[in-house]
């Protein structure tokens, strides 16, 4: 499992976050932590199927709490926000916890309890996903591509 931001210095409406699973097994419990204007925000993703490249366009990612109506949530692509993905947490098919950062992958490194609960007072809220594009991952492990 890995992630990256496509076109991070381009036009904000063209920026996309990719989540890639090249494993022949599904992955669950996927969360991305972002820093938005130097404060944490979290994306809770659906389970990632085997051999999948999931793309999240920044304009479809909306900030806010569970109580914020959709039409009042600002887009992550708005010029007021500086953001970066800082880590990804996931659980593999053997129920092992993993944390991936830009510099490495740590097995059995669960997110701290406070991070998993995402106390709104410490961050800027959650990022709601309103669009995802699922494609096939190239060079998928076990497929011989």
PyMOL commands that set and color helices and strands:
alter all, ss='L'
color gray80, all
select helices_A, chain A and resi 12-14+58-60+70-72+113-117+120-122
alter helices_A, ss='H'
color red, helices_A
select strands_A, chain A and resi 2-6+16-21+28-36+39-44+52-57+61-64+83-91+97-100+105-107+125-129+133-136
alter strands_A, ss='S'
color yellow, strands_A
deselect
rebuild
show_as cartoon
